[in-house]
Amino acid sequence: MPLIERHMTRHDCLRWLNRHGYPLPPKSACIGCPFDFEAVWRTMRDEDPEV
């Protein structure tokens, strides 16, 4: 069932992952999003250049 139909927020998803022992994923964003900080873009460039 899609998360929207379950009325789960991003925070709800992170809590579920944490409770079940899954690693927490990095926050996703559109490429070129003007709302992200410079440090986020640097991390993406340095750690996952194929994104």
C-alpha positions, 0 to 999 in steps of 0.5 A: 500500500502506498505511503500516501494512502497510509498517511505516512510522513517522511518522519513516519517512514524514518521511524519505521526504518529505524524501528526495524533495523534498516539504515536511514537513507539520505534525503532525496531531492530533485537535481538542481533543487534551489531549496537544498543547502550547498553542503548537501550538493557537495556531499552528493557530488563527493559520495554519489556522483552518479546521482 
